[in-house]
């Protein structure tokens, strides 16, 4: 993708510069959710990438619900009989990845402070149908609480610290 997409190429270049700088990457533990969107090229039938979303896991939980809807329609109306729909466990997998990152962080940075995961959301967020199932799975399966904050709230309510303060 980097060979044909200037934005992605710049992201990779920035990452290489940061990681090779004296002191390197400051945060050694990271979890990134990336979503690639594709469209079918009508002229030749190829799937072409139209977006690389580097800040969102959007529609992950909705895709799990969509699979359930397809199964319902298949059984209710006999559509595509004999076709076995694959499992779709994206919601639990996304929550599992966040839970694993949370455990890894706690192991590497022990503290008596209660740790939470912050979901950075937009003002007046309307995408809760996709975000809440991940939040619920994270708590139900990993015991990790989520705090939802806008960027303005992150600025007003949080701080960087080198200790347990």
N, CA, C and O of each residue as an XYZ file, in Angstrom:
660
protein
N       0.825     -1.189      0.000
C       0.000      0.000      0.000
C       0.873      1.258      0.000
O       0.561      2.237     -0.678
N       1.960      1.225      0.759
C       2.817      2.416      0.870
C       3.371      2.840     -0.486
O       3.637      4.021     -0.706
N       3.545      1.889     -1.388
C       4.073      2.216     -2.704
C       3.117      3.021     -3.562
O       3.536      3.701     -4.499
N       1.824      2.945     -3.244
C       0.855      3.659     -4.068
C       0.033      4.686     -3.293
O      -0.796      5.385     -3.875
N       0.257      4.777     -1.996
C      -0.521      5.716     -1.189
C       0.426      6.603     -0.390
O       1.124      6.137      0.511
N       0.437      7.886     -0.733
C       1.367      8.831     -0.115
C       1.139      8.966      1.394
O       2.099      9.050      2.160
N      -0.118      8.986      1.817
C      -0.415      9.133      3.245
C       0.161      7.954      4.035
O       0.830      8.156      5.048
N      -0.092      6.738      3.581
C       0.422      5.552      4.273
C       1.942      5.534      4.242
O       2.577      5.182      5.236
N       2.527      5.906      3.121
C       3.990      5.970      3.022
C       4.556      6.952      4.044
O       5.587      6.677      4.659
N       3.893      8.092      4.231
C       4.353      9.074      5.223
C       4.223      8.539      6.642
O       5.094      8.789      7.475
N       3.151      7.806      6.933
C       3.007      7.201      8.258
C       4.163      6.235      8.551
O       4.715      6.229      9.651
N       4.510      5.439      7.572
C       5.611      4.487      7.742
C       6.930      5.229      7.906
O       7.760      4.850      8.732
N       7.126      6.283      7.123
C       8.343      7.084      7.234
C       8.447      7.711      8.628
O       9.511      7.656      9.245
N       7.380      8.293      9.122
C       7.376      8.891     10.458
C       7.695      7.840     11.509
O       8.487      8.093     12.417
N       7.091      6.672     11.399
C       7.352      5.595     12.354
C       8.823      5.204     12.363
O       9.403      4.992     13.429
N       9.429      5.107     11.187
C      10.847      4.755     11.108
C      11.715      5.837     11.738
O      12.675      5.524     12.442
N      11.392      7.108     11.495
C      12.163      8.212     12.073
C      12.062      8.189     13.595
O      13.072      8.309     14.287
N      10.852      8.037     14.114
C      10.645      8.027     15.568
C      11.388      6.859     16.205
O      12.039      7.029     17.236
N      11.298      5.691     15.611
C      11.917      4.510     16.198
C      13.439      4.503     16.082
O      14.114      3.821     16.854
N      13.983      5.248     15.135
C      15.439      5.277     14.999
C      16.069      6.475     15.706
O      17.294      6.576     15.768
N      15.258      7.374     16.236
C      15.770      8.564     16.923
C      16.427      8.165     18.244
O      16.088      7.126     18.810
N      17.367      8.980     18.744
C      17.967      8.696     20.053
C      16.872      8.566     21.121
O      16.009      9.434     21.254
N      16.928      7.494     21.853
C      15.888      7.229     22.845
C      14.744      6.424     22.272
O      13.989      5.798     23.016
N      14.608      6.433     20.958
C      13.596      5.621     20.290
C      12.180      5.910     20.746
O      11.876      6.976     21.282
N      11.351      4.956     20.521
C       9.949      5.061     20.880
C       9.817      5.130     22.390
O      10.361      4.281     23.096
N       9.118      6.108     22.889
C       8.993      6.312     24.332
C       8.071      5.286     24.984
O       8.327      4.844     26.104
N       7.029      4.918     24.307
C       6.067      3.969     24.858
C       6.312      2.616     24.208
O       6.088      2.441     23.011
N       6.770      1.667     25.002
C       7.158      0.365     24.453
C       5.976     -0.576     24.260
O       6.093     -1.572     23.546
N       4.852     -0.281     24.877
C       3.671     -1.125     24.729
C       2.626     -0.338     23.954
O       2.256      0.772     24.334
N       2.161     -0.924     22.873
C       1.162     -0.236     22.057
C       0.220     -1.260     21.452
O       0.600     -2.401     21.189
N      -0.986     -0.842     21.241
C      -1.980     -1.649     20.554
C      -2.625     -0.750     19.516
O      -3.084      0.346     19.840
N      -2.663     -1.193     18.300
C      -3.259     -0.392     17.230
C      -4.336     -1.204     16.528
O      -4.131     -2.365     16.177
N      -5.463     -0.584     16.336
C      -6.519     -1.160     15.510
C      -6.528     -0.395     14.211
O      -6.676      0.827     14.200
N      -6.372     -1.103     13.129
C      -6.421     -0.485     11.810
C      -7.529     -1.156     11.018
O      -7.732     -2.367     11.109
N      -8.233     -0.363     10.251
C      -9.298     -0.913      9.420
C      -9.043     -0.507      7.989
O      -8.884      0.676      7.687
N      -9.005     -1.475      7.119
C      -8.862     -1.208      5.691
C     -10.211     -1.379      5.019
O     -10.904     -2.375      5.227
N     -10.572     -0.406      4.218
C     -11.826     -0.480      3.473
C     -11.505     -0.729      2.008
O     -10.570     -0.153      1.451
N     -12.298     -1.597      1.397
C     -12.077     -1.976      0.008
C     -13.366     -1.805     -0.788
O     -14.471     -1.871     -0.249
N     -13.189     -1.586     -2.079
C     -14.321     -1.549     -3.002
C     -13.954     -2.373     -4.228
O     -12.786     -2.498     -4.596
N     -14.969     -2.920     -4.836
C     -14.781     -3.717     -6.036
C     -14.635     -2.797     -7.241
O     -15.494     -1.956     -7.504
N     -13.531     -2.971     -7.971
C     -13.308     -2.201     -9.191
C     -14.179     -2.814    -10.286
O     -13.946     -3.943    -10.719
N     -15.164     -2.071    -10.719
C     -16.146     -2.594    -11.660
C     -15.529     -3.023    -12.992
O     -15.998     -3.979    -13.610
N     -14.478     -2.321    -13.440
C     -13.940     -2.609    -14.767
C     -13.188     -3.934    -14.843
O     -13.200     -4.596    -15.881
N     -12.528     -4.327    -13.738
C     -11.751     -5.580    -13.825
C     -12.004     -6.546    -12.664
O     -11.381     -7.606    -12.599
N     -12.909     -6.192    -11.750
C     -13.275     -7.109    -10.667
C     -12.287     -7.185     -9.515
O     -12.473     -7.981     -8.594
N     -11.227     -6.361     -9.552
C     -10.250     -6.390     -8.456
C     -10.791     -5.653     -7.239
O     -11.546     -4.689     -7.361
N     -10.388     -6.129     -6.060
C     -10.690     -5.412     -4.827
C      -9.585     -4.384     -4.632
O      -8.404     -4.730     -4.632
N      -9.965     -3.122     -4.465
C      -8.995     -2.046     -4.297
C      -9.202     -1.383     -2.941
O     -10.328     -1.104     -2.530
N      -8.101     -1.143     -2.266
C      -8.167     -0.467     -0.983
C      -8.506      0.997     -1.211
O      -7.865      1.677     -2.012
N      -9.527      1.480     -0.494
C      -9.932      2.872     -0.640
C      -9.663      3.679      0.620
O      -9.716      4.909      0.591
N      -9.376      3.000      1.730
C      -9.085      3.718      2.971
C      -8.307      2.810      3.914
O      -8.550      1.606      3.995
N      -7.372      3.418      4.617
C      -6.701      2.768      5.738
C      -6.996      3.639      6.942
O      -6.433      4.725      7.083
N      -7.874      3.168      7.806
C      -8.273      3.933      8.974
C      -7.377      3.518     10.128
O      -7.405      2.367     10.565
N      -6.584      4.456     10.617
C      -5.584      4.130     11.644
C      -6.010      4.524     13.048
O      -5.233      4.363     13.989
N      -7.214      5.033     13.211
C      -7.622      5.472     14.546
C      -8.947      4.879     14.988
O      -9.554      5.378     15.936
N      -9.406      3.842     14.335
C     -10.740      3.371     14.642
C     -10.879      1.873     14.439
O     -10.288      1.281     13.536
N     -11.680      1.286     15.308
C     -12.082     -0.104     15.131
C     -13.553     -0.141     14.754
O     -14.240     -1.140     14.970
N     -14.018      0.941     14.198
C     -15.428      1.107     13.906
C     -15.971     -0.034     13.061
O     -15.296     -0.560     12.177
N     -17.169     -0.385     13.349
C     -17.947     -1.410     12.661
C     -17.515     -2.834     13.000
O     -18.090     -3.786     12.475
N     -16.527     -2.999     13.856
C     -16.152     -4.350     14.278
C     -17.307     -5.058     14.952
O     -17.681     -6.161     14.554
N     -17.877     -4.432     15.972
C     -18.992     -5.047     16.686
C     -20.232     -5.128     15.801
O     -21.016     -6.071     15.910
N     -20.407     -4.151     14.935
C     -21.568     -4.203     14.043
C     -21.459     -5.358     13.061
O     -22.472     -5.937     12.670
N     -20.235     -5.700     12.659
C     -20.084     -6.827     11.735
C     -20.488     -8.136     12.414
O     -20.991     -9.046     11.754
N     -20.270     -8.235     13.724
C     -20.717     -9.418     14.459
C     -22.243     -9.498     14.410
O     -22.805    -10.571     14.193
N     -22.908     -8.364     14.612
C     -24.372     -8.333     14.561
C     -24.872     -8.606     13.146
O     -25.906     -9.250     12.968
N     -24.152     -8.123     12.146
C     -24.538     -8.343     10.761
C     -24.498     -9.834     10.419
O     -25.367    -10.336      9.708
N     -23.491    -10.533     10.926
C     -23.407    -11.973     10.702
C     -24.605    -12.678     11.327
O     -25.164    -13.601     10.733
N     -25.002    -12.247     12.529
C     -26.191    -12.828     13.170
C     -27.437    -12.582     12.320
O     -28.284    -13.465     12.185
N     -27.548    -11.379     11.747
C     -28.683    -11.074     10.889
C     -28.678    -11.965      9.647
O     -29.724    -12.469      9.238
N     -27.501    -12.158      9.048
C     -27.414    -13.022      7.866
C     -27.832    -14.447      8.206
O     -28.524    -15.093      7.420
N     -27.420    -14.942      9.363
C     -27.822    -16.297      9.783
C     -29.336    -16.377      9.959
O     -29.978    -17.339      9.538
N     -29.892    -15.337     10.595
C     -31.345    -15.298     10.777
C     -32.057    -15.329      9.424
O     -32.962    -16.137      9.217
N     -31.653    -14.458      8.509
C     -32.297    -14.400      7.200
C     -32.137    -15.716      6.451
O     -33.057    -16.176      5.774
N     -30.967    -16.308      6.579
C     -30.707    -17.576      5.908
C     -31.652    -18.661      6.421
O     -32.227    -19.414      5.635
N     -31.808    -18.736      7.739
C     -32.671    -19.784      8.291
C     -34.154    -19.436      8.151
O     -34.968    -20.325      7.900
N     -34.513    -18.187      8.304
C     -35.919    -17.769      8.257
C     -36.501    -17.871      6.860
O     -37.645    -18.291      6.688
N     -35.718    -17.488      5.863
C     -36.241    -17.422      4.505
C     -35.609    -18.437      3.554
O     -35.891    -18.426      2.356
N     -34.750    -19.318      4.089
C     -34.137    -20.340      3.252
C     -33.210    -19.786      2.197
O     -33.005    -20.412      1.157
N     -32.652    -18.627      2.450
C     -31.748    -17.987      1.499
C     -30.381    -18.660      1.584
O     -29.878    -18.919      2.677
N     -29.793    -18.936      0.446
C     -28.441    -19.509      0.367
C     -28.320    -20.772      1.202
O     -27.353    -20.942      1.944
N     -29.305    -21.662      1.082
C     -29.258    -22.919      1.819
C     -27.997    -23.682      1.452
O     -27.587    -23.717      0.292
N     -27.395    -24.287      2.454
C     -26.177    -25.048      2.244
C     -24.915    -24.214      2.392
O     -23.825    -24.762      2.553
N     -25.049    -22.911      2.339
C     -23.905    -22.027      2.522
C     -23.646    -21.880      4.020
O     -24.537    -21.487      4.774
N     -22.440    -22.193      4.441
C     -22.089    -22.081      5.855
C     -21.405    -20.740      6.075
O     -20.325    -20.476      5.546
N     -22.051    -19.916      6.857
C     -21.466    -18.617      7.156
C     -20.347    -18.780      8.176
O     -20.511    -19.516      9.148
N     -19.230    -18.120      7.980
C     -18.116    -18.256      8.933
C     -18.460    -17.608     10.267
O     -19.315    -16.726     10.346
N     -17.781    -18.061     11.308
C     -17.934    -17.428     12.611
C     -17.436    -15.992     12.515
O     -16.512    -15.683     11.762
N     -18.066    -15.131     13.289
C     -17.619    -13.745     13.356
C     -17.527    -13.381     14.830
O     -18.538    -13.106     15.477
N     -16.325    -13.381     15.345
C     -16.092    -13.112     16.762
C     -15.306    -11.816     16.951
O     -14.521    -11.689     17.891
N     -15.519    -10.863     16.057
C     -14.754     -9.623     16.081
C     -14.919     -8.893     17.412
O     -13.941     -8.385     17.961
N     -16.135     -8.835     17.934
C     -16.363     -8.111     19.188
C     -15.501     -8.681     20.307
O     -14.808     -7.934     20.997
N     -15.541    -10.005     20.492
C     -14.742    -10.607     21.571
C     -13.254    -10.528     21.256
O     -12.439    -10.432     22.174
N     -12.884    -10.567     19.982
C     -11.466    -10.452     19.634
C     -10.928     -9.047     19.887
O      -9.815     -8.896     20.392
N     -11.701     -8.019     19.544
C     -11.270     -6.651     19.829
C     -11.141     -6.446     21.335
O     -10.144     -5.901     21.810
N     -12.150     -6.882     22.079
C     -12.096     -6.749     23.538
C     -10.944     -7.581     24.108
O     -10.289     -7.158     25.061
N     -10.694     -8.748     23.539
C      -9.588     -9.589     23.994
C      -8.239     -8.930     23.784
O      -7.352     -9.034     24.632
N      -8.081     -8.255     22.659
C      -6.819     -7.558     22.394
C      -6.631     -6.406     23.371
O      -5.530     -6.197     23.881
N      -7.694     -5.660     23.633
C      -7.598     -4.558     24.597
C      -7.322     -5.114     25.984
O      -6.503     -4.564     26.720
N      -8.002     -6.206     26.352
C      -7.773     -6.838     27.658
C      -6.342     -7.332     27.806
O      -5.742     -7.177     28.870
N      -5.787     -7.924     26.754
C      -4.398     -8.406     26.798
C      -3.427     -7.239     26.932
O      -2.455     -7.324     27.682
N      -3.682     -6.154     26.214
C      -2.814     -4.967     26.325
C      -2.897     -4.386     27.732
O      -1.888     -3.945     28.283
N      -4.076     -4.384     28.303
C      -4.278     -3.876     29.663
C      -3.476     -4.727     30.659
O      -2.784     -4.185     31.521
N      -3.570     -6.053     30.538
C      -2.797     -6.951     31.425
C      -1.296     -6.741     31.254
O      -0.562     -6.687     32.241
N      -0.840     -6.624     30.021
C       0.578     -6.412     29.749
C       1.051     -5.100     30.364
O       2.132     -5.039     30.951
N       0.251     -4.064     30.231
C       0.598     -2.773     30.816
C       0.689     -2.899     32.338
O       1.641     -2.407     32.944
N      -0.287     -3.548     32.953
C      -0.268     -3.705     34.414
C       0.937     -4.517     34.890
O       1.504     -4.229     35.944
N       1.325     -5.529     34.117
C       2.492     -6.356     34.484
C       3.775     -5.531     34.397
O       4.661     -5.672     35.239
N       3.876     -4.675     33.390
C       5.095     -3.902     33.180
C       5.160     -2.625     34.005
O       6.243     -2.087     34.233
N       4.017     -2.140     34.449
C       3.951     -0.901     35.222
C       3.045     -1.108     36.431
O       1.936     -0.576     36.478
N       3.522     -1.892     37.420
C       2.687     -2.187     38.586
C       2.291     -0.909     39.320
O       3.067      0.043     39.406
N       1.081     -0.910     39.842
C       0.566      0.250     40.556
C      -0.613     -0.184     41.405
O      -1.283     -1.172     41.108
N      -0.852      0.564     42.458
C      -2.052      0.322     43.258
C      -3.233      1.113     42.709
O      -4.372      0.906     43.128
N      -2.966      2.010     41.781
C      -4.039      2.813     41.183
C      -4.919      1.933     40.301
O      -4.427      1.015     39.645
N      -6.222      2.215     40.286
C      -7.142      1.490     39.411
C      -6.897      1.942     37.976
O      -6.904      3.137     37.680
N      -6.686      0.997     37.111
C      -6.431      1.286     35.703
C      -7.708      1.062     34.898
O      -8.448      0.108     35.140
N      -7.951      1.933     33.960
C      -9.097      1.822     33.066
C      -8.616      1.995     31.632
O      -7.486      2.418     31.386
N      -9.478      1.666     30.709
C      -9.221      1.924     29.298
C     -10.056      3.135     28.902
O     -11.237      3.224     29.239
N      -9.438      4.057     28.191
C     -10.145      5.253     27.739
C     -10.538      5.074     26.280
O      -9.694      4.802     25.426
N     -11.816      5.228     26.009
C     -12.305      5.312     24.632
C     -12.422      6.804     24.327
O     -13.221      7.503     24.950
N     -11.640      7.287     23.382
C     -11.741      8.685     22.978
C     -12.861      8.767     21.951
O     -12.799      8.154     20.885
N     -13.887      9.539     22.297
C     -15.083      9.619     21.472
C     -15.316     11.060     21.024
O     -14.731     11.992     21.577
N     -16.158     11.231     20.038
C     -16.499     12.564     19.549
C     -17.512     13.215     20.485
O     -18.228     12.526     21.211
N     -17.567     14.539     20.463
C     -18.642     15.242     21.162
C     -19.974     14.729     20.614
O     -20.124     14.539     19.407
N     -20.924     14.511     21.497
C     -22.249     14.021     21.085
C     -22.152     12.761     20.234
O     -22.806     12.650     19.197
N     -21.337     11.820     20.677
C     -21.092     10.569     19.943
C     -22.401      9.839     19.641
O     -23.252      9.678     20.517
N     -22.547      9.405     18.403
C     -23.730      8.645     18.003
C     -23.392      7.199     17.640
O     -24.294      6.413     17.349
N     -22.125      6.842     17.653
C     -21.693      5.511     17.235
C     -21.635      4.530     18.410
O     -20.780      3.644     18.432
N     -22.523      4.679     19.369
C     -22.451      3.840     20.565
C     -22.863      2.397     20.303
O     -22.428      1.502     21.028
N     -23.686      2.143     19.293
C     -24.120      0.775     19.004
C     -22.945     -0.108     18.619
O     -23.010     -1.328     18.772
N     -21.880      0.490     18.124
C     -20.683     -0.259     17.766
C     -19.692     -0.301     18.928
O     -18.976     -1.287     19.100
N     -19.651      0.755     19.716
C     -18.653      0.846     20.790
C     -19.060      0.109     22.054
O     -18.219     -0.520     22.697
N     -20.324      0.173     22.419
C     -20.759     -0.428     23.686
C     -20.539     -1.938     23.755
O     -20.100     -2.417     24.800
N     -20.818     -2.719     22.706
C     -20.558     -4.164     22.822
C     -19.091     -4.486     23.132
O     -18.810     -5.433     23.867
N     -18.164     -3.712     22.581
C     -16.749     -3.922     22.894
C     -16.497     -3.585     24.354
O     -15.791     -4.314     25.051
N     -17.073     -2.485     24.817
C     -16.947     -2.088     26.223
C     -17.507     -3.174     27.143
O     -16.866     -3.538     28.128
N     -18.699     -3.693     26.830
C     -19.320     -4.713     27.672
C     -18.498     -6.006     27.678
O     -18.310     -6.620     28.728
N     -18.012     -6.412     26.511
C     -17.200     -7.622     26.425
C     -15.893     -7.460     27.190
O     -15.422     -8.400     27.832
N     -15.316     -6.284     27.122
C     -14.072     -6.002     27.846
C     -14.284     -6.147     29.349
O     -13.439     -6.711     30.044
N     -15.398     -5.645     29.849
C     -15.676     -5.751     31.280
C     -16.089     -7.177     31.645
O     -15.571     -7.735     32.612
N     -17.005     -7.771     30.893
C     -17.516     -9.101     31.218
C     -16.443    -10.177     31.154
O     -16.412    -11.071     32.000
N     -15.567    -10.101     30.163
C     -14.585    -11.166     29.947
C     -13.207    -10.878     30.513
O     -12.397    -11.794     30.657
N     -12.923     -9.611     30.839
C     -11.577     -9.254     31.291
C     -11.576     -8.386     32.545
O     -10.509     -8.085     33.081
N     -12.750     -7.980     33.022
C     -12.847     -7.168     34.232
C     -12.274     -5.771     34.094
O     -11.896     -5.146     35.085
N     -12.210     -5.281     32.868
C     -11.609     -3.969     32.619
C     -12.713     -2.959     32.352
O     -13.575     -3.170     31.499
N     -12.673     -1.857     33.096
C     -13.660     -0.792     32.921
C     -13.215      0.183     31.844
O     -12.023      0.381     31.611
N     -14.202      0.784     31.195
C     -13.958      1.775     30.157
C     -14.470      3.125     30.627
O     -15.538      3.220     31.230
N     -13.705      4.160     30.348
C     -14.133      5.538     30.543
C     -14.165      6.176     29.168
O     -13.189      6.107     28.420
N     -15.278      6.792     28.840
C     -15.445      7.442     27.534
C     -15.183      8.933     27.702
O     -15.842      9.589     28.508
N     -14.222      9.477     26.944
C     -13.865     10.891     27.029
C     -13.730     11.488     25.633
O     -13.280     10.821     24.701
N     -14.118     12.731     25.504
C     -13.836     13.469     24.275
C     -12.391     13.966     24.361
O     -11.773     13.897     25.423
N     -11.861     14.459     23.257
C     -10.504     15.019     23.290
C     -10.419     16.181     24.274
O      -9.422     16.321     24.983
N     -11.451     17.012     24.324
C     -11.449     18.127     25.273
C     -11.424     17.607     26.710
O     -10.742     18.179     27.561
N     -12.153     16.542     26.986
C     -12.157     15.957     28.331
C     -10.820     15.303     28.655
O     -10.371     15.355     29.800
N     -10.180     14.690     27.669
C      -8.842     14.132     27.897
C      -7.913     15.249     28.340
O      -7.163     15.093     29.304
N      -7.960     16.365     27.645
C      -7.108     17.506     27.980
C      -7.419     18.043     29.382
O      -6.506     18.355     30.146
N      -8.694     18.149     29.711
C      -9.094     18.749     30.989
C      -8.940     17.803     32.183
O      -8.664     18.259     33.292
N      -9.114     16.497     31.974
C      -9.212     15.569     33.106
C      -8.035     14.628     33.283
O      -7.991     13.886     34.263
N      -7.084     14.638     32.367
C      -5.975     13.686     32.480
C      -4.639     14.415     32.497
O      -4.556     15.596     32.161
N      -3.597     13.693     32.894
C      -2.252     14.251     32.860
C      -1.253     13.122     32.659
O      -1.545     11.962     32.953
N      -0.097     13.461     32.168
C       0.991     12.504     32.057
C       1.731     12.488     33.367
O       1.979     13.538     33.959
N       2.087     11.309     33.825
C       2.787     11.204     35.098
C       3.844     10.111     34.997
O       3.704      9.169     34.218
N       4.884     10.243     35.779
C       5.953      9.228     35.806
C       5.846      8.344     37.032
O       6.648      7.427     37.210
N       4.869      8.609     37.876
C       4.695      7.805     39.090
C       3.220      7.435     39.233
O       2.465      7.510     38.264
N       2.803      7.033     40.444
C       1.425      6.603     40.667
C       0.467      7.750     40.908
O      -0.702      7.511     41.212
N       0.922      8.998     40.782
C       0.038     10.134     41.107
C      -1.087     10.306     40.105
O      -1.906     11.214     40.247
